[in-house]
Amino acid sequence: MTTTEKARIAAEIKAFGNTDFSDSPELSDEQLKQLKPSHYRNMANYKPVKKTVNVRLDADVIEWLQSAGKGYQTRMNAILREAMEKAV
């Protein structure tokens, strides 16, 4: 990172710290629960980066996923994503 980039980032942080939020409405607990990371706002254009991993799963779990036909890895990802979103 160059000195110029560091200076720009420092200026942005300082400017944000000086921002007046007094006219911003306070969010209710329900509204806060509905907030999602910005990459979820437009799911039509959202394409997550895929990463190859090795994982050891119980044989019966794999058989169950594969029993529905092709696309078991996609189903596994959807199940994990749903669990992740519920945990947030």
Phi and psi restraints in degrees (range 20) as a CNS / XPLOR table:
assign (resid 1 and name C) (resid 2 and name N)
       (resid 2 and name CA) (resid 2 and name C) 1.0 -78.6 20.0 2
assign (resid 2 and name N) (resid 2 and name CA)
       (resid 2 and name C) (resid 3 and name N) 1.0 165.2 20.0 2
assign (resid 2 and name C) (resid 3 and name N)
       (resid 3 and name CA) (resid 3 and name C) 1.0 -61.9 20.0 2
assign (resid 3 and name N) (resid 3 and name CA)
       (resid 3 and name C) (resid 4 and name N) 1.0 -38.2 20.0 2
assign (resid 3 and name C) (resid 4 and name N)
       (resid 4 and name CA) (resid 4 and name C) 1.0 -63.4 20.0 2
assign (resid 4 and name N) (resid 4 and name CA)
       (resid 4 and name C) (resid 5 and name N) 1.0 -44.1 20.0 2
assign (resid 4 and name C) (resid 5 and name N)
       (resid 5 and name CA) (resid 5 and name C) 1.0 -62.9 20.0 2
assign (resid 5 and name N) (resid 5 and name CA)
       (resid 5 and name C) (resid 6 and name N) 1.0 -42.5 20.0 2
assign (resid 5 and name C) (resid 6 and name N)
       (resid 6 and name CA) (resid 6 and name C) 1.0 -61.4 20.0 2
assign (resid 6 and name N) (resid 6 and name CA)
       (resid 6 and name C) (resid 7 and name N) 1.0 -41.5 20.0 2
assign (resid 6 and name C) (resid 7 and name N)
       (resid 7 and name CA) (resid 7 and name C) 1.0 -65.2 20.0 2
assign (resid 7 and name N) (resid 7 and name CA)
       (resid 7 and name C) (resid 8 and name N) 1.0 -41.2 20.0 2
assign (resid 7 and name C) (resid 8 and name N)
       (resid 8 and name CA) (resid 8 and name C) 1.0 -63.0 20.0 2
assign (resid 8 and name N) (resid 8 and name CA)
       (resid 8 and name C) (resid 9 and name N) 1.0 -44.4 20.0 2
assign (resid 8 and name C) (resid 9 and name N)
       (resid 9 and name CA) (resid 9 and name C) 1.0 -64.3 20.0 2
assign (resid 9 and name N) (resid 9 and name CA)
       (resid 9 and name C) (resid 10 and name N) 1.0 -42.7 20.0 2
assign (resid 9 and name C) (resid 10 and name N)
       (resid 10 and name CA) (resid 10 and name C) 1.0 -61.5 20.0 2
assign (resid 10 and name N) (resid 10 and name CA)
       (resid 10 and name C) (resid 11 and name N) 1.0 -39.7 20.0 2
assign (resid 10 and name C) (resid 11 and name N)
       (resid 11 and name CA) (resid 11 and name C) 1.0 -65.8 20.0 2
assign (resid 11 and name N) (resid 11 and name CA)
       (resid 11 and name C) (resid 12 and name N) 1.0 -39.7 20.0 2
assign (resid 11 and name C) (resid 12 and name N)
       (resid 12 and name CA) (resid 12 and name C) 1.0 -64.6 20.0 2
assign (resid 12 and name N) (resid 12 and name CA)
       (resid 12 and name C) (resid 13 and name N) 1.0 -41.4 20.0 2
assign (resid 12 and name C) (resid 13 and name N)
       (resid 13 and name CA) (resid 13 and name C) 1.0 -64.0 20.0 2
assign (resid 13 and name N) (resid 13 and name CA)
       (resid 13 and name C) (resid 14 and name N) 1.0 -43.6 20.0 2
assign (resid 13 and name C) (resid 14 and name N)
       (resid 14 and name CA) (resid 14 and name C) 1.0 -63.9 20.0 2
assign (resid 14 and name N) (resid 14 and name CA)
       (resid 14 and name C) (resid 15 and name N) 1.0 -43.0 20.0 2
assign (resid 14 and name C) (resid 15 and name N)
       (resid 15 and name CA) (resid 15 and name C) 1.0 -63.1 20.0 2
assign (resid 15 and name N) (resid 15 and name CA)
       (resid 15 and name C) (resid 16 and name N) 1.0 -40.2 20.0 2
assign (resid 15 and name C) (resid 16 and name N)
       (resid 16 and name CA) (resid 16 and name C) 1.0 -64.6 20.0 2
assign (resid 16 and name N) (resid 16 and name CA)
       (resid 16 and name C) (resid 17 and name N) 1.0 -40.0 20.0 2
assign (resid 16 and name C) (resid 17 and name N)
       (resid 17 and name CA) (resid 17 and name C) 1.0 -63.3 20.0 2
assign (resid 17 and name N) (resid 17 and name CA)
       (resid 17 and name C) (resid 18 and name N) 1.0 -24.7 20.0 2
assign (resid 17 and name C) (resid 18 and name N)
       (resid 18 and name CA) (resid 18 and name C) 1.0 -94.7 20.0 2
assign (resid 18 and name N) (resid 18 and name CA)
       (resid 18 and name C) (resid 19 and name N) 1.0 5.8 20.0 2
assign (resid 18 and name C) (resid 19 and name N)
       (resid 19 and name CA) (resid 19 and name C) 1.0 -72.4 20.0 2
assign (resid 19 and name N) (resid 19 and name CA)
       (resid 19 and name C) (resid 20 and name N) 1.0 135.7 20.0 2
assign (resid 19 and name C) (resid 20 and name N)
       (resid 20 and name CA) (resid 20 and name C) 1.0 -92.6 20.0 2
assign (resid 20 and name N) (resid 20 and name CA)
       (resid 20 and name C) (resid 21 and name N) 1.0 111.3 20.0 2
assign (resid 20 and name C) (resid 21 and name N)
       (resid 21 and name CA) (resid 21 and name C) 1.0 -101.3 20.0 2
assign (resid 21 and name N) (resid 21 and name CA)
       (resid 21 and name C) (resid 22 and name N) 1.0 13.4 20.0 2
assign (resid 21 and name C) (resid 22 and name N)
       (resid 22 and name CA) (resid 22 and name C) 1.0 -63.2 20.0 2
assign (resid 22 and name N) (resid 22 and name CA)
       (resid 22 and name C) (resid 23 and name N) 1.0 -25.0 20.0 2
assign (resid 22 and name C) (resid 23 and name N)
       (resid 23 and name CA) (resid 23 and name C) 1.0 -93.9 20.0 2
assign (resid 23 and name N) (resid 23 and name CA)
       (resid 23 and name C) (resid 24 and name N) 1.0 4.5 20.0 2
assign (resid 23 and name C) (resid 24 and name N)
       (resid 24 and name CA) (resid 24 and name C) 1.0 -80.2 20.0 2
assign (resid 24 and name N) (resid 24 and name CA)
       (resid 24 and name C) (resid 25 and name N) 1.0 134.5 20.0 2
assign (resid 24 and name C) (resid 25 and name N)
       (resid 25 and name CA) (resid 25 and name C) 1.0 -69.7 20.0 2
assign (resid 25 and name N) (resid 25 and name CA)
       (resid 25 and name C) (resid 26 and name N) 1.0 147.9 20.0 2
assign (resid 25 and name C) (resid 26 and name N)
       (resid 26 and name CA) (resid 26 and name C) 1.0 -80.4 20.0 2
assign (resid 26 and name N) (resid 26 and name CA)
       (resid 26 and name C) (resid 27 and name N) 1.0 135.6 20.0 2
assign (resid 26 and name C) (resid 27 and name N)
       (resid 27 and name CA) (resid 27 and name C) 1.0 -89.9 20.0 2
assign (resid 27 and name N) (resid 27 and name CA)
       (resid 27 and name C) (resid 28 and name N) 1.0 143.0 20.0 2
assign (resid 27 and name C) (resid 28 and name N)
       (resid 28 and name CA) (resid 28 and name C) 1.0 -76.8 20.0 2
assign (resid 28 and name N) (resid 28 and name CA)
       (resid 28 and name C) (resid 29 and name N) 1.0 166.2 20.0 2
assign (resid 28 and name C) (resid 29 and name N)
       (resid 29 and name CA) (resid 29 and name C) 1.0 -59.4 20.0 2
assign (resid 29 and name N) (resid 29 and name CA)
       (resid 29 and name C) (resid 30 and name N) 1.0 -39.0 20.0 2
assign (resid 29 and name C) (resid 30 and name N)
       (resid 30 and name CA) (resid 30 and name C) 1.0 -63.9 20.0 2
assign (resid 30 and name N) (resid 30 and name CA)
       (resid 30 and name C) (resid 31 and name N) 1.0 -42.2 20.0 2
assign (resid 30 and name C) (resid 31 and name N)
       (resid 31 and name CA) (resid 31 and name C) 1.0 -64.9 20.0 2
assign (resid 31 and name N) (resid 31 and name CA)
       (resid 31 and name C) (resid 32 and name N) 1.0 -39.4 20.0 2
assign (resid 31 and name C) (resid 32 and name N)
       (resid 32 and name CA) (resid 32 and name C) 1.0 -64.4 20.0 2
assign (resid 32 and name N) (resid 32 and name CA)
       (resid 32 and name C) (resid 33 and name N) 1.0 -37.3 20.0 2
assign (resid 32 and name C) (resid 33 and name N)
       (resid 33 and name CA) (resid 33 and name C) 1.0 -64.5 20.0 2
assign (resid 33 and name N) (resid 33 and name CA)
       (resid 33 and name C) (resid 34 and name N) 1.0 -28.6 20.0 2
assign (resid 33 and name C) (resid 34 and name N)
       (resid 34 and name CA) (resid 34 and name C) 1.0 -82.6 20.0 2
assign (resid 34 and name N) (resid 34 and name CA)
       (resid 34 and name C) (resid 35 and name N) 1.0 -10.7 20.0 2
assign (resid 34 and name C) (resid 35 and name N)
       (resid 35 and name CA) (resid 35 and name C) 1.0 -67.0 20.0 2
assign (resid 35 and name N) (resid 35 and name CA)
       (resid 35 and name C) (resid 36 and name N) 1.0 140.4 20.0 2
assign (resid 35 and name C) (resid 36 and name N)
       (resid 36 and name CA) (resid 36 and name C) 1.0 -131.0 20.0 2
assign (resid 36 and name N) (resid 36 and name CA)
       (resid 36 and name C) (resid 37 and name N) 1.0 155.4 20.0 2
assign (resid 36 and name C) (resid 37 and name N)
       (resid 37 and name CA) (resid 37 and name C) 1.0 -55.5 20.0 2
assign (resid 37 and name N) (resid 37 and name CA)
       (resid 37 and name C) (resid 38 and name N) 1.0 151.0 20.0 2
assign (resid 37 and name C) (resid 38 and name N)
       (resid 38 and name CA) (resid 38 and name C) 1.0 -59.0 20.0 2
assign (resid 38 and name N) (resid 38 and name CA)
       (resid 38 and name C) (resid 39 and name N) 1.0 -29.3 20.0 2
assign (resid 38 and name C) (resid 39 and name N)
       (resid 39 and name CA) (resid 39 and name C) 1.0 -72.4 20.0 2
assign (resid 39 and name N) (resid 39 and name CA)
       (resid 39 and name C) (resid 40 and name N) 1.0 -8.3 20.0 2
assign (resid 39 and name C) (resid 40 and name N)
       (resid 40 and name CA) (resid 40 and name C) 1.0 -94.1 20.0 2
assign (resid 40 and name N) (resid 40 and name CA)
       (resid 40 and name C) (resid 41 and name N) 1.0 -8.8 20.0 2
assign (resid 40 and name C) (resid 41 and name N)
       (resid 41 and name CA) (resid 41 and name C) 1.0 -62.7 20.0 2
assign (resid 41 and name N) (resid 41 and name CA)
       (resid 41 and name C) (resid 42 and name N) 1.0 -40.6 20.0 2
assign (resid 41 and name C) (resid 42 and name N)
       (resid 42 and name CA) (resid 42 and name C) 1.0 -122.3 20.0 2
assign (resid 42 and name N) (resid 42 and name CA)
       (resid 42 and name C) (resid 43 and name N) 1.0 79.1 20.0 2
assign (resid 42 and name C) (resid 43 and name N)
       (resid 43 and name CA) (resid 43 and name C) 1.0 -63.6 20.0 2
assign (resid 43 and name N) (resid 43 and name CA)
       (resid 43 and name C) (resid 44 and name N) 1.0 -21.6 20.0 2
assign (resid 43 and name C) (resid 44 and name N)
       (resid 44 and name CA) (resid 44 and name C) 1.0 -63.0 20.0 2
assign (resid 44 and name N) (resid 44 and name CA)
       (resid 44 and name C) (resid 45 and name N) 1.0 -33.1 20.0 2
assign (resid 44 and name C) (resid 45 and name N)
       (resid 45 and name CA) (resid 45 and name C) 1.0 -101.7 20.0 2
assign (resid 45 and name N) (resid 45 and name CA)
       (resid 45 and name C) (resid 46 and name N) 1.0 -2.3 20.0 2
assign (resid 45 and name C) (resid 46 and name N)
       (resid 46 and name CA) (resid 46 and name C) 1.0 -82.3 20.0 2
assign (resid 46 and name N) (resid 46 and name CA)
       (resid 46 and name C) (resid 47 and name N) 1.0 122.4 20.0 2
assign (resid 46 and name C) (resid 47 and name N)
       (resid 47 and name CA) (resid 47 and name C) 1.0 -131.0 20.0 2
assign (resid 47 and name N) (resid 47 and name CA)
       (resid 47 and name C) (resid 48 and name N) 1.0 102.9 20.0 2
assign (resid 47 and name C) (resid 48 and name N)
       (resid 48 and name CA) (resid 48 and name C) 1.0 -66.6 20.0 2
assign (resid 48 and name N) (resid 48 and name CA)
       (resid 48 and name C) (resid 49 and name N) 1.0 152.0 20.0 2
assign (resid 48 and name C) (resid 49 and name N)
       (resid 49 and name CA) (resid 49 and name C) 1.0 -73.7 20.0 2
assign (resid 49 and name N) (resid 49 and name CA)
       (resid 49 and name C) (resid 50 and name N) 1.0 131.2 20.0 2
assign (resid 49 and name C) (resid 50 and name N)
       (resid 50 and name CA) (resid 50 and name C) 1.0 -90.7 20.0 2
assign (resid 50 and name N) (resid 50 and name CA)
       (resid 50 and name C) (resid 51 and name N) 1.0 144.2 20.0 2
assign (resid 50 and name C) (resid 51 and name N)
       (resid 51 and name CA) (resid 51 and name C) 1.0 -132.7 20.0 2
assign (resid 51 and name N) (resid 51 and name CA)
       (resid 51 and name C) (resid 52 and name N) 1.0 131.4 20.0 2
assign (resid 51 and name C) (resid 52 and name N)
       (resid 52 and name CA) (resid 52 and name C) 1.0 -79.9 20.0 2
assign (resid 52 and name N) (resid 52 and name CA)
       (resid 52 and name C) (resid 53 and name N) 1.0 130.0 20.0 2
assign (resid 52 and name C) (resid 53 and name N)
       (resid 53 and name CA) (resid 53 and name C) 1.0 -136.3 20.0 2
assign (resid 53 and name N) (resid 53 and name CA)
       (resid 53 and name C) (resid 54 and name N) 1.0 156.3 20.0 2
assign (resid 53 and name C) (resid 54 and name N)
       (resid 54 and name CA) (resid 54 and name C) 1.0 -106.7 20.0 2
assign (resid 54 and name N) (resid 54 and name CA)
       (resid 54 and name C) (resid 55 and name N) 1.0 130.7 20.0 2
assign (resid 54 and name C) (resid 55 and name N)
       (resid 55 and name CA) (resid 55 and name C) 1.0 -140.5 20.0 2
assign (resid 55 and name N) (resid 55 and name CA)
       (resid 55 and name C) (resid 56 and name N) 1.0 144.7 20.0 2
assign (resid 55 and name C) (resid 56 and name N)
       (resid 56 and name CA) (resid 56 and name C) 1.0 -103.9 20.0 2
assign (resid 56 and name N) (resid 56 and name CA)
       (resid 56 and name C) (resid 57 and name N) 1.0 119.8 20.0 2
assign (resid 56 and name C) (resid 57 and name N)
       (resid 57 and name CA) (resid 57 and name C) 1.0 -121.8 20.0 2
assign (resid 57 and name N) (resid 57 and name CA)
       (resid 57 and name C) (resid 58 and name N) 1.0 156.4 20.0 2
assign (resid 57 and name C) (resid 58 and name N)
       (resid 58 and name CA) (resid 58 and name C) 1.0 -63.1 20.0 2
assign (resid 58 and name N) (resid 58 and name CA)
       (resid 58 and name C) (resid 59 and name N) 1.0 141.0 20.0 2
assign (resid 58 and name C) (resid 59 and name N)
       (resid 59 and name CA) (resid 59 and name C) 1.0 -58.9 20.0 2
assign (resid 59 and name N) (resid 59 and name CA)
       (resid 59 and name C) (resid 60 and name N) 1.0 -38.1 20.0 2
assign (resid 59 and name C) (resid 60 and name N)
       (resid 60 and name CA) (resid 60 and name C) 1.0 -68.0 20.0 2
assign (resid 60 and name N) (resid 60 and name CA)
       (resid 60 and name C) (resid 61 and name N) 1.0 -30.1 20.0 2
assign (resid 60 and name C) (resid 61 and name N)
       (resid 61 and name CA) (resid 61 and name C) 1.0 -68.1 20.0 2
assign (resid 61 and name N) (resid 61 and name CA)
       (resid 61 and name C) (resid 62 and name N) 1.0 -45.4 20.0 2
assign (resid 61 and name C) (resid 62 and name N)
       (resid 62 and name CA) (resid 62 and name C) 1.0 -62.8 20.0 2
assign (resid 62 and name N) (resid 62 and name CA)
       (resid 62 and name C) (resid 63 and name N) 1.0 -44.0 20.0 2
assign (resid 62 and name C) (resid 63 and name N)
       (resid 63 and name CA) (resid 63 and name C) 1.0 -60.0 20.0 2
assign (resid 63 and name N) (resid 63 and name CA)
       (resid 63 and name C) (resid 64 and name N) 1.0 -41.0 20.0 2
assign (resid 63 and name C) (resid 64 and name N)
       (resid 64 and name CA) (resid 64 and name C) 1.0 -63.6 20.0 2
assign (resid 64 and name N) (resid 64 and name CA)
       (resid 64 and name C) (resid 65 and name N) 1.0 -44.6 20.0 2
assign (resid 64 and name C) (resid 65 and name N)
       (resid 65 and name CA) (resid 65 and name C) 1.0 -63.2 20.0 2
assign (resid 65 and name N) (resid 65 and name CA)
       (resid 65 and name C) (resid 66 and name N) 1.0 -41.7 20.0 2
assign (resid 65 and name C) (resid 66 and name N)
       (resid 66 and name CA) (resid 66 and name C) 1.0 -74.6 20.0 2
assign (resid 66 and name N) (resid 66 and name CA)
       (resid 66 and name C) (resid 67 and name N) 1.0 -21.4 20.0 2
assign (resid 66 and name C) (resid 67 and name N)
       (resid 67 and name CA) (resid 67 and name C) 1.0 -64.7 20.0 2
assign (resid 67 and name N) (resid 67 and name CA)
       (resid 67 and name C) (resid 68 and name N) 1.0 -21.5 20.0 2
assign (resid 67 and name C) (resid 68 and name N)
       (resid 68 and name CA) (resid 68 and name C) 1.0 -85.1 20.0 2
assign (resid 68 and name N) (resid 68 and name CA)
       (resid 68 and name C) (resid 69 and name N) 1.0 1.1 20.0 2
assign (resid 68 and name C) (resid 69 and name N)
       (resid 69 and name CA) (resid 69 and name C) 1.0 102.9 20.0 2
assign (resid 69 and name N) (resid 69 and name CA)
       (resid 69 and name C) (resid 70 and name N) 1.0 -164.3 20.0 2
assign (resid 69 and name C) (resid 70 and name N)
       (resid 70 and name CA) (resid 70 and name C) 1.0 -57.5 20.0 2
assign (resid 70 and name N) (resid 70 and name CA)
       (resid 70 and name C) (resid 71 and name N) 1.0 150.7 20.0 2
assign (resid 70 and name C) (resid 71 and name N)
       (resid 71 and name CA) (resid 71 and name C) 1.0 93.2 20.0 2
assign (resid 71 and name N) (resid 71 and name CA)
       (resid 71 and name C) (resid 72 and name N) 1.0 22.7 20.0 2
assign (resid 71 and name C) (resid 72 and name N)
       (resid 72 and name CA) (resid 72 and name C) 1.0 -64.0 20.0 2
assign (resid 72 and name N) (resid 72 and name CA)
       (resid 72 and name C) (resid 73 and name N) 1.0 -32.1 20.0 2
assign (resid 72 and name C) (resid 73 and name N)
       (resid 73 and name CA) (resid 73 and name C) 1.0 -68.8 20.0 2
assign (resid 73 and name N) (resid 73 and name CA)
       (resid 73 and name C) (resid 74 and name N) 1.0 -36.3 20.0 2
assign (resid 73 and name C) (resid 74 and name N)
       (resid 74 and name CA) (resid 74 and name C) 1.0 -65.2 20.0 2
assign (resid 74 and name N) (resid 74 and name CA)
       (resid 74 and name C) (resid 75 and name N) 1.0 -42.3 20.0 2
assign (resid 74 and name C) (resid 75 and name N)
       (resid 75 and name CA) (resid 75 and name C) 1.0 -62.9 20.0 2
assign (resid 75 and name N) (resid 75 and name CA)
       (resid 75 and name C) (resid 76 and name N) 1.0 -42.2 20.0 2
assign (resid 75 and name C) (resid 76 and name N)
       (resid 76 and name CA) (resid 76 and name C) 1.0 -60.3 20.0 2
assign (resid 76 and name N) (resid 76 and name CA)
       (resid 76 and name C) (resid 77 and name N) 1.0 -44.0 20.0 2
assign (resid 76 and name C) (resid 77 and name N)
       (resid 77 and name CA) (resid 77 and name C) 1.0 -62.3 20.0 2
assign (resid 77 and name N) (resid 77 and name CA)
       (resid 77 and name C) (resid 78 and name N) 1.0 -41.8 20.0 2
assign (resid 77 and name C) (resid 78 and name N)
       (resid 78 and name CA) (resid 78 and name C) 1.0 -64.0 20.0 2
assign (resid 78 and name N) (resid 78 and name CA)
       (resid 78 and name C) (resid 79 and name N) 1.0 -40.4 20.0 2
assign (resid 78 and name C) (resid 79 and name N)
       (resid 79 and name CA) (resid 79 and name C) 1.0 -63.7 20.0 2
assign (resid 79 and name N) (resid 79 and name CA)
       (resid 79 and name C) (resid 80 and name N) 1.0 -45.1 20.0 2
assign (resid 79 and name C) (resid 80 and name N)
       (resid 80 and name CA) (resid 80 and name C) 1.0 -66.2 20.0 2
assign (resid 80 and name N) (resid 80 and name CA)
       (resid 80 and name C) (resid 81 and name N) 1.0 -39.4 20.0 2
assign (resid 80 and name C) (resid 81 and name N)
       (resid 81 and name CA) (resid 81 and name C) 1.0 -63.3 20.0 2
assign (resid 81 and name N) (resid 81 and name CA)
       (resid 81 and name C) (resid 82 and name N) 1.0 -42.7 20.0 2
assign (resid 81 and name C) (resid 82 and name N)
       (resid 82 and name CA) (resid 82 and name C) 1.0 -61.3 20.0 2
assign (resid 82 and name N) (resid 82 and name CA)
       (resid 82 and name C) (resid 83 and name N) 1.0 -43.0 20.0 2
assign (resid 82 and name C) (resid 83 and name N)
       (resid 83 and name CA) (resid 83 and name C) 1.0 -63.4 20.0 2
assign (resid 83 and name N) (resid 83 and name CA)
       (resid 83 and name C) (resid 84 and name N) 1.0 -39.9 20.0 2
assign (resid 83 and name C) (resid 84 and name N)
       (resid 84 and name CA) (resid 84 and name C) 1.0 -63.5 20.0 2
assign (resid 84 and name N) (resid 84 and name CA)
       (resid 84 and name C) (resid 85 and name N) 1.0 -45.0 20.0 2
assign (resid 84 and name C) (resid 85 and name N)
       (resid 85 and name CA) (resid 85 and name C) 1.0 -66.8 20.0 2
assign (resid 85 and name N) (resid 85 and name CA)
       (resid 85 and name C) (resid 86 and name N) 1.0 -33.9 20.0 2
assign (resid 85 and name C) (resid 86 and name N)
       (resid 86 and name CA) (resid 86 and name C) 1.0 -69.1 20.0 2
assign (resid 86 and name N) (resid 86 and name CA)
       (resid 86 and name C) (resid 87 and name N) 1.0 -31.3 20.0 2
assign (resid 86 and name C) (resid 87 and name N)
       (resid 87 and name CA) (resid 87 and name C) 1.0 -76.4 20.0 2
assign (resid 87 and name N) (resid 87 and name CA)
       (resid 87 and name C) (resid 88 and name N) 1.0 -19.0 20.0 2
